[in-house]
């Protein structure tokens, strides 16, 4: 498998240049085509209104979303023009209401090998950013590469040499590993990280061993690192391990619990996306 179609979806002008630049660099490395969707979101929620005002609110919301899509399109075109010659790309501007965002993003994501998105949490981000990530993961069934803060993104992040895999034997984790294979095969070192492996699980005698063997057969330079949960949250252990390894990328399964439980109680997925200093490649 190779990445030949890469998609990025823009919902905020503050992160659009960094997202386009990162996606473009990945596309160039893999000789892939880059598709950019500049998405203006109509956030109007008309629950009730006086007679006639609902239509006015909807029109105002639509006009604002169209202006936002136009601004994103201009920013995306400027970012693409700054990239080296030879990049194959297409750019589309669209408008969607919050309720229709999932279908639009999923339809594009289904036909992409990799979706590159800005971090959905932090200053200046809205609910639509998280909605785009979830639409690509769940309905689009695509691998999603979530970028860290723009100031922390460097060249190594788009062509990672040291990669950490968060391995917990789950179907989400193995899905992420399979989707990350083109990057894993190019890395100098891939560390399969197992945190507090179960003492009675199928891998109790050799945590991460079967995955390591499978990766080595694909030409991946892999090793296993078993860690104790010495901090309150798994995400804290992973973040520290990423720094210790000087990692360029984290590969992990996304949302092992229900999204509702993740949203209310938090979880490793949300914690990593909020605090990561490196890109995170996820799949579900």
Secondary structure, DSSP 8 states (H G I E B T S, - for coil): ----EEEEEE--HHHHHHHHHHHHHHHHHTT-EEEEEEEEEE----S--STTHHHHHHHHHHHHHHHHHHHHHHHHHHHHHTS-TT-EEEEEEEEEEGGGHHHHHHHHHTT-SEEEE--SSSTT--HHHHHHHHIIIIIS---EEE---GGG--HHHHS-SEEEEE--S-HHHHHHHHHTHHHHHH-SEEEEEEES--TTSTTTTSTTHHHHHHHHHTT--EEEEEE---SSSHHHHHHHHHHHHT-SEEEEE--SS-HHHHHHH--HHHHHHHH-SSEEEEE-
